[in-house]
Amino acid sequence: MRGNLSVRHTWAILLYMIDPSNSKTTSRNCLTTLLNKFAGTSDQLLSHLRKLHLAQGPQEPLSTYAGQPNETIDRPTSTTDVRAALLKIRPNSLPGEDATTNKLIGNLVIQG
């Protein structure tokens, strides 16, 4: 989402998060109801959604790592690592705390 809630794909994710079992039309109707019932302006709604759903960054400075160096763990994550992890995902397992299903994560397109 990268802080931009006006992108088409971001709205598709939000519609999916409303209720993944509903059709697109039902999700759009729920979103329309939300927009109509919100007391503020659309900018205020976007601001409210950003506060609720987008990471605001760490609140306190992170401490420096004090352990022994480990080349395997310390190297930057590569696109190959991400692709390998995506291939290992079981699409029918339960979603995590963020309620994002593994099927949705498995459908991500990695460019590069």
Chimera marker file (.cmm) of the C-alpha trace (Angstrom):
<marker_set name="trace">
<marker id="1" x="0.000" y="0.000" z="0.000" r="1" g="1" b="0" radius="0.5"/>
<marker id="2" x="2.981" y="2.258" z="0.634" r="1" g="1" b="0" radius="0.5"/>
<marker id="3" x="0.857" y="5.019" z="2.168" r="1" g="1" b="0" radius="0.5"/>
<marker id="4" x="-1.263" y="5.487" z="-0.953" r="1" g="1" b="0" radius="0.5"/>
<marker id="5" x="-4.913" y="4.530" z="-0.557" r="1" g="1" b="0" radius="0.5"/>
<marker id="6" x="-5.988" y="5.851" z="-3.937" r="1" g="1" b="0" radius="0.5"/>
<marker id="7" x="-4.382" y="3.065" z="-5.957" r="1" g="1" b="0" radius="0.5"/>
<marker id="8" x="-6.820" y="0.634" z="-7.580" r="1" g="1" b="0" radius="0.5"/>
<marker id="9" x="-5.096" y="-2.456" z="-6.178" r="1" g="1" b="0" radius="0.5"/>
<marker id="10" x="-5.193" y="-1.045" z="-2.648" r="1" g="1" b="0" radius="0.5"/>
<marker id="11" x="-8.961" y="-0.612" z="-2.866" r="1" g="1" b="0" radius="0.5"/>
<marker id="12" x="-9.233" y="-4.169" z="-4.168" r="1" g="1" b="0" radius="0.5"/>
<marker id="13" x="-7.385" y="-5.388" z="-1.072" r="1" g="1" b="0" radius="0.5"/>
<marker id="14" x="-9.641" y="-3.305" z="1.178" r="1" g="1" b="0" radius="0.5"/>
<marker id="15" x="-12.723" y="-4.754" z="-0.535" r="1" g="1" b="0" radius="0.5"/>
<marker id="16" x="-11.322" y="-8.243" z="0.003" r="1" g="1" b="0" radius="0.5"/>
<marker id="17" x="-10.652" y="-7.468" z="3.684" r="1" g="1" b="0" radius="0.5"/>
<marker id="18" x="-14.285" y="-6.411" z="4.211" r="1" g="1" b="0" radius="0.5"/>
<marker id="19" x="-15.421" y="-9.965" z="3.526" r="1" g="1" b="0" radius="0.5"/>
<marker id="20" x="-13.531" y="-12.311" z="1.198" r="1" g="1" b="0" radius="0.5"/>
<marker id="21" x="-16.548" y="-14.589" z="0.780" r="1" g="1" b="0" radius="0.5"/>
<marker id="22" x="-18.685" y="-11.810" z="-0.726" r="1" g="1" b="0" radius="0.5"/>
<marker id="23" x="-18.873" y="-10.929" z="-4.377" r="1" g="1" b="0" radius="0.5"/>
<marker id="24" x="-17.326" y="-7.745" z="-5.739" r="1" g="1" b="0" radius="0.5"/>
<marker id="25" x="-20.765" y="-6.138" z="-5.911" r="1" g="1" b="0" radius="0.5"/>
<marker id="26" x="-21.558" y="-6.923" z="-2.281" r="1" g="1" b="0" radius="0.5"/>
<marker id="27" x="-18.152" y="-5.622" z="-1.170" r="1" g="1" b="0" radius="0.5"/>
<marker id="28" x="-18.653" y="-2.436" z="-3.198" r="1" g="1" b="0" radius="0.5"/>
<marker id="29" x="-22.072" y="-1.951" z="-1.599" r="1" g="1" b="0" radius="0.5"/>
<marker id="30" x="-20.512" y="-2.356" z="1.870" r="1" g="1" b="0" radius="0.5"/>
<marker id="31" x="-17.814" y="0.161" z="0.945" r="1" g="1" b="0" radius="0.5"/>
<marker id="32" x="-20.443" y="2.590" z="-0.394" r="1" g="1" b="0" radius="0.5"/>
<marker id="33" x="-22.392" y="2.242" z="2.857" r="1" g="1" b="0" radius="0.5"/>
<marker id="34" x="-19.206" y="2.948" z="4.818" r="1" g="1" b="0" radius="0.5"/>
<marker id="35" x="-18.488" y="6.034" z="2.714" r="1" g="1" b="0" radius="0.5"/>
<marker id="36" x="-22.057" y="7.328" z="3.101" r="1" g="1" b="0" radius="0.5"/>
<marker id="37" x="-22.225" y="6.738" z="6.869" r="1" g="1" b="0" radius="0.5"/>
<marker id="38" x="-18.841" y="8.302" z="7.631" r="1" g="1" b="0" radius="0.5"/>
<marker id="39" x="-19.483" y="11.698" z="9.234" r="1" g="1" b="0" radius="0.5"/>
<marker id="40" x="-16.416" y="13.471" z="7.836" r="1" g="1" b="0" radius="0.5"/>
<marker id="41" x="-15.052" y="14.216" z="4.400" r="1" g="1" b="0" radius="0.5"/>
<marker id="42" x="-13.431" y="11.658" z="2.118" r="1" g="1" b="0" radius="0.5"/>
<marker id="43" x="-10.014" y="13.079" z="3.054" r="1" g="1" b="0" radius="0.5"/>
<marker id="44" x="-10.821" y="12.530" z="6.733" r="1" g="1" b="0" radius="0.5"/>
<marker id="45" x="-11.895" y="8.954" z="5.966" r="1" g="1" b="0" radius="0.5"/>
<marker id="46" x="-8.634" y="8.290" z="4.124" r="1" g="1" b="0" radius="0.5"/>
<marker id="47" x="-6.696" y="9.789" z="7.027" r="1" g="1" b="0" radius="0.5"/>
<marker id="48" x="-8.618" y="7.586" z="9.472" r="1" g="1" b="0" radius="0.5"/>
<marker id="49" x="-7.964" y="4.471" z="7.357" r="1" g="1" b="0" radius="0.5"/>
<marker id="50" x="-4.263" y="5.341" z="7.134" r="1" g="1" b="0" radius="0.5"/>
<marker id="51" x="-4.052" y="5.602" z="10.924" r="1" g="1" b="0" radius="0.5"/>
<marker id="52" x="-5.819" y="2.263" z="11.377" r="1" g="1" b="0" radius="0.5"/>
<marker id="53" x="-4.242" y="0.142" z="8.659" r="1" g="1" b="0" radius="0.5"/>
<marker id="54" x="-0.881" y="1.572" z="7.613" r="1" g="1" b="0" radius="0.5"/>
<marker id="55" x="2.295" y="1.222" z="9.624" r="1" g="1" b="0" radius="0.5"/>
<marker id="56" x="3.243" y="4.463" z="11.283" r="1" g="1" b="0" radius="0.5"/>
<marker id="57" x="6.877" y="3.432" z="11.790" r="1" g="1" b="0" radius="0.5"/>
<marker id="58" x="8.608" y="2.482" z="15.015" r="1" g="1" b="0" radius="0.5"/>
<marker id="59" x="7.592" y="4.579" z="18.010" r="1" g="1" b="0" radius="0.5"/>
<marker id="60" x="10.938" y="4.218" z="19.756" r="1" g="1" b="0" radius="0.5"/>
<marker id="61" x="14.416" y="3.854" z="18.292" r="1" g="1" b="0" radius="0.5"/>
<marker id="62" x="15.509" y="0.281" z="17.711" r="1" g="1" b="0" radius="0.5"/>
<marker id="63" x="18.465" y="-1.003" z="19.683" r="1" g="1" b="0" radius="0.5"/>
<marker id="64" x="21.538" y="-2.205" z="17.845" r="1" g="1" b="0" radius="0.5"/>
<marker id="65" x="22.076" y="-5.936" z="17.544" r="1" g="1" b="0" radius="0.5"/>
<marker id="66" x="24.470" y="-7.225" z="20.190" r="1" g="1" b="0" radius="0.5"/>
<marker id="67" x="24.743" y="-10.875" z="19.086" r="1" g="1" b="0" radius="0.5"/>
<marker id="68" x="27.378" y="-12.673" z="17.076" r="1" g="1" b="0" radius="0.5"/>
<marker id="69" x="27.479" y="-12.006" z="13.316" r="1" g="1" b="0" radius="0.5"/>
<marker id="70" x="25.713" y="-14.628" z="11.194" r="1" g="1" b="0" radius="0.5"/>
<marker id="71" x="26.271" y="-14.315" z="7.451" r="1" g="1" b="0" radius="0.5"/>
<marker id="72" x="23.231" y="-16.445" z="6.588" r="1" g="1" b="0" radius="0.5"/>
<marker id="73" x="20.807" y="-14.381" z="8.650" r="1" g="1" b="0" radius="0.5"/>
<marker id="74" x="22.496" y="-10.993" z="8.231" r="1" g="1" b="0" radius="0.5"/>
<marker id="75" x="22.466" y="-10.904" z="4.432" r="1" g="1" b="0" radius="0.5"/>
<marker id="76" x="19.668" y="-8.891" z="2.797" r="1" g="1" b="0" radius="0.5"/>
<marker id="77" x="16.561" y="-10.803" z="1.731" r="1" g="1" b="0" radius="0.5"/>
<marker id="78" x="16.637" y="-11.451" z="-1.993" r="1" g="1" b="0" radius="0.5"/>
<marker id="79" x="13.782" y="-11.772" z="-4.460" r="1" g="1" b="0" radius="0.5"/>
<marker id="80" x="14.692" y="-15.450" z="-4.759" r="1" g="1" b="0" radius="0.5"/>
<marker id="81" x="14.170" y="-15.883" z="-0.998" r="1" g="1" b="0" radius="0.5"/>
<marker id="82" x="10.733" y="-14.280" z="-1.233" r="1" g="1" b="0" radius="0.5"/>
<marker id="83" x="9.750" y="-16.404" z="-4.237" r="1" g="1" b="0" radius="0.5"/>
<marker id="84" x="10.889" y="-19.570" z="-2.437" r="1" g="1" b="0" radius="0.5"/>
<marker id="85" x="8.817" y="-18.633" z="0.621" r="1" g="1" b="0" radius="0.5"/>
<marker id="86" x="5.758" y="-17.915" z="-1.547" r="1" g="1" b="0" radius="0.5"/>
<marker id="87" x="6.070" y="-21.330" z="-3.196" r="1" g="1" b="0" radius="0.5"/>
<marker id="88" x="6.036" y="-23.020" z="0.234" r="1" g="1" b="0" radius="0.5"/>
<marker id="89" x="2.795" y="-21.344" z="1.340" r="1" g="1" b="0" radius="0.5"/>
<marker id="90" x="-0.148" y="-23.698" z="1.716" r="1" g="1" b="0" radius="0.5"/>
<marker id="91" x="-3.149" y="-21.806" z="0.278" r="1" g="1" b="0" radius="0.5"/>
<marker id="92" x="-5.722" y="-23.532" z="2.475" r="1" g="1" b="0" radius="0.5"/>
<marker id="93" x="-4.139" y="-22.822" z="5.881" r="1" g="1" b="0" radius="0.5"/>
<marker id="94" x="-5.672" y="-20.329" z="8.296" r="1" g="1" b="0" radius="0.5"/>
<marker id="95" x="-4.815" y="-16.633" z="7.989" r="1" g="1" b="0" radius="0.5"/>
<marker id="96" x="-2.548" y="-14.997" z="10.542" r="1" g="1" b="0" radius="0.5"/>
<marker id="97" x="-3.355" y="-12.158" z="12.931" r="1" g="1" b="0" radius="0.5"/>
<marker id="98" x="-3.655" y="-9.695" z="10.032" r="1" g="1" b="0" radius="0.5"/>
<marker id="99" x="-6.451" y="-11.852" z="8.511" r="1" g="1" b="0" radius="0.5"/>
<marker id="100" x="-4.650" y="-11.959" z="5.167" r="1" g="1" b="0" radius="0.5"/>
<marker id="101" x="-5.179" y="-15.390" z="3.674" r="1" g="1" b="0" radius="0.5"/>
<marker id="102" x="-2.272" y="-17.381" z="2.326" r="1" g="1" b="0" radius="0.5"/>
<marker id="103" x="-4.123" y="-17.749" z="-0.967" r="1" g="1" b="0" radius="0.5"/>
<marker id="104" x="-4.066" y="-13.945" z="-1.345" r="1" g="1" b="0" radius="0.5"/>
<marker id="105" x="-0.365" y="-13.798" z="-0.476" r="1" g="1" b="0" radius="0.5"/>
<marker id="106" x="0.355" y="-16.619" z="-2.917" r="1" g="1" b="0" radius="0.5"/>
<marker id="107" x="-1.274" y="-14.606" z="-5.699" r="1" g="1" b="0" radius="0.5"/>
<marker id="108" x="1.182" y="-11.727" z="-5.319" r="1" g="1" b="0" radius="0.5"/>
<marker id="109" x="3.087" y="-10.910" z="-8.471" r="1" g="1" b="0" radius="0.5"/>
<marker id="110" x="6.772" y="-10.272" z="-7.947" r="1" g="1" b="0" radius="0.5"/>
<marker id="111" x="8.314" y="-8.134" z="-10.647" r="1" g="1" b="0" radius="0.5"/>
<marker id="112" x="11.973" y="-8.287" z="-11.387" r="1" g="1" b="0" radius="0.5"/>
<link id1="1" id2="2" r="1" g="1" b="0" radius="0.2"/>
<link id1="2" id2="3" r="1" g="1" b="0" radius="0.2"/>
<link id1="3" id2="4" r="1" g="1" b="0" radius="0.2"/>
<link id1="4" id2="5" r="1" g="1" b="0" radius="0.2"/>
<link id1="5" id2="6" r="1" g="1" b="0" radius="0.2"/>
<link id1="6" id2="7" r="1" g="1" b="0" radius="0.2"/>
<link id1="7" id2="8" r="1" g="1" b="0" radius="0.2"/>
<link id1="8" id2="9" r="1" g="1" b="0" radius="0.2"/>
<link id1="9" id2="10" r="1" g="1" b="0" radius="0.2"/>
<link id1="10" id2="11" r="1" g="1" b="0" radius="0.2"/>
<link id1="11" id2="12" r="1" g="1" b="0" radius="0.2"/>
<link id1="12" id2="13" r="1" g="1" b="0" radius="0.2"/>
<link id1="13" id2="14" r="1" g="1" b="0" radius="0.2"/>
<link id1="14" id2="15" r="1" g="1" b="0" radius="0.2"/>
<link id1="15" id2="16" r="1" g="1" b="0" radius="0.2"/>
<link id1="16" id2="17" r="1" g="1" b="0" radius="0.2"/>
<link id1="17" id2="18" r="1" g="1" b="0" radius="0.2"/>
<link id1="18" id2="19" r="1" g="1" b="0" radius="0.2"/>
<link id1="19" id2="20" r="1" g="1" b="0" radius="0.2"/>
<link id1="20" id2="21" r="1" g="1" b="0" radius="0.2"/>
<link id1="21" id2="22" r="1" g="1" b="0" radius="0.2"/>
<link id1="22" id2="23" r="1" g="1" b="0" radius="0.2"/>
<link id1="23" id2="24" r="1" g="1" b="0" radius="0.2"/>
<link id1="24" id2="25" r="1" g="1" b="0" radius="0.2"/>
<link id1="25" id2="26" r="1" g="1" b="0" radius="0.2"/>
<link id1="26" id2="27" r="1" g="1" b="0" radius="0.2"/>
<link id1="27" id2="28" r="1" g="1" b="0" radius="0.2"/>
<link id1="28" id2="29" r="1" g="1" b="0" radius="0.2"/>
<link id1="29" id2="30" r="1" g="1" b="0" radius="0.2"/>
<link id1="30" id2="31" r="1" g="1" b="0" radius="0.2"/>
<link id1="31" id2="32" r="1" g="1" b="0" radius="0.2"/>
<link id1="32" id2="33" r="1" g="1" b="0" radius="0.2"/>
<link id1="33" id2="34" r="1" g="1" b="0" radius="0.2"/>
<link id1="34" id2="35" r="1" g="1" b="0" radius="0.2"/>
<link id1="35" id2="36" r="1" g="1" b="0" radius="0.2"/>
<link id1="36" id2="37" r="1" g="1" b="0" radius="0.2"/>
<link id1="37" id2="38" r="1" g="1" b="0" radius="0.2"/>
<link id1="38" id2="39" r="1" g="1" b="0" radius="0.2"/>
<link id1="39" id2="40" r="1" g="1" b="0" radius="0.2"/>
<link id1="40" id2="41" r="1" g="1" b="0" radius="0.2"/>
<link id1="41" id2="42" r="1" g="1" b="0" radius="0.2"/>
<link id1="42" id2="43" r="1" g="1" b="0" radius="0.2"/>
<link id1="43" id2="44" r="1" g="1" b="0" radius="0.2"/>
<link id1="44" id2="45" r="1" g="1" b="0" radius="0.2"/>
<link id1="45" id2="46" r="1" g="1" b="0" radius="0.2"/>
<link id1="46" id2="47" r="1" g="1" b="0" radius="0.2"/>
<link id1="47" id2="48" r="1" g="1" b="0" radius="0.2"/>
<link id1="48" id2="49" r="1" g="1" b="0" radius="0.2"/>
<link id1="49" id2="50" r="1" g="1" b="0" radius="0.2"/>
<link id1="50" id2="51" r="1" g="1" b="0" radius="0.2"/>
<link id1="51" id2="52" r="1" g="1" b="0" radius="0.2"/>
<link id1="52" id2="53" r="1" g="1" b="0" radius="0.2"/>
<link id1="53" id2="54" r="1" g="1" b="0" radius="0.2"/>
<link id1="54" id2="55" r="1" g="1" b="0" radius="0.2"/>
<link id1="55" id2="56" r="1" g="1" b="0" radius="0.2"/>
<link id1="56" id2="57" r="1" g="1" b="0" radius="0.2"/>
<link id1="57" id2="58" r="1" g="1" b="0" radius="0.2"/>
<link id1="58" id2="59" r="1" g="1" b="0" radius="0.2"/>
<link id1="59" id2="60" r="1" g="1" b="0" radius="0.2"/>
<link id1="60" id2="61" r="1" g="1" b="0" radius="0.2"/>
<link id1="61" id2="62" r="1" g="1" b="0" radius="0.2"/>
<link id1="62" id2="63" r="1" g="1" b="0" radius="0.2"/>
<link id1="63" id2="64" r="1" g="1" b="0" radius="0.2"/>
<link id1="64" id2="65" r="1" g="1" b="0" radius="0.2"/>
<link id1="65" id2="66" r="1" g="1" b="0" radius="0.2"/>
<link id1="66" id2="67" r="1" g="1" b="0" radius="0.2"/>
<link id1="67" id2="68" r="1" g="1" b="0" radius="0.2"/>
<link id1="68" id2="69" r="1" g="1" b="0" radius="0.2"/>
<link id1="69" id2="70" r="1" g="1" b="0" radius="0.2"/>
<link id1="70" id2="71" r="1" g="1" b="0" radius="0.2"/>
<link id1="71" id2="72" r="1" g="1" b="0" radius="0.2"/>
<link id1="72" id2="73" r="1" g="1" b="0" radius="0.2"/>
<link id1="73" id2="74" r="1" g="1" b="0" radius="0.2"/>
<link id1="74" id2="75" r="1" g="1" b="0" radius="0.2"/>
<link id1="75" id2="76" r="1" g="1" b="0" radius="0.2"/>
<link id1="76" id2="77" r="1" g="1" b="0" radius="0.2"/>
<link id1="77" id2="78" r="1" g="1" b="0" radius="0.2"/>
<link id1="78" id2="79" r="1" g="1" b="0" radius="0.2"/>
<link id1="79" id2="80" r="1" g="1" b="0" radius="0.2"/>
<link id1="80" id2="81" r="1" g="1" b="0" radius="0.2"/>
<link id1="81" id2="82" r="1" g="1" b="0" radius="0.2"/>
<link id1="82" id2="83" r="1" g="1" b="0" radius="0.2"/>
<link id1="83" id2="84" r="1" g="1" b="0" radius="0.2"/>
<link id1="84" id2="85" r="1" g="1" b="0" radius="0.2"/>
<link id1="85" id2="86" r="1" g="1" b="0" radius="0.2"/>
<link id1="86" id2="87" r="1" g="1" b="0" radius="0.2"/>
<link id1="87" id2="88" r="1" g="1" b="0" radius="0.2"/>
<link id1="88" id2="89" r="1" g="1" b="0" radius="0.2"/>
<link id1="89" id2="90" r="1" g="1" b="0" radius="0.2"/>
<link id1="90" id2="91" r="1" g="1" b="0" radius="0.2"/>
<link id1="91" id2="92" r="1" g="1" b="0" radius="0.2"/>
<link id1="92" id2="93" r="1" g="1" b="0" radius="0.2"/>
<link id1="93" id2="94" r="1" g="1" b="0" radius="0.2"/>
<link id1="94" id2="95" r="1" g="1" b="0" radius="0.2"/>
<link id1="95" id2="96" r="1" g="1" b="0" radius="0.2"/>
<link id1="96" id2="97" r="1" g="1" b="0" radius="0.2"/>
<link id1="97" id2="98" r="1" g="1" b="0" radius="0.2"/>
<link id1="98" id2="99" r="1" g="1" b="0" radius="0.2"/>
<link id1="99" id2="100" r="1" g="1" b="0" radius="0.2"/>
<link id1="100" id2="101" r="1" g="1" b="0" radius="0.2"/>
<link id1="101" id2="102" r="1" g="1" b="0" radius="0.2"/>
<link id1="102" id2="103" r="1" g="1" b="0" radius="0.2"/>
<link id1="103" id2="104" r="1" g="1" b="0" radius="0.2"/>
<link id1="104" id2="105" r="1" g="1" b="0" radius="0.2"/>
<link id1="105" id2="106" r="1" g="1" b="0" radius="0.2"/>
<link id1="106" id2="107" r="1" g="1" b="0" radius="0.2"/>
<link id1="107" id2="108" r="1" g="1" b="0" radius="0.2"/>
<link id1="108" id2="109" r="1" g="1" b="0" radius="0.2"/>
<link id1="109" id2="110" r="1" g="1" b="0" radius="0.2"/>
<link id1="110" id2="111" r="1" g="1" b="0" radius="0.2"/>
<link id1="111" id2="112" r="1" g="1" b="0" radius="0.2"/>
</marker_set>
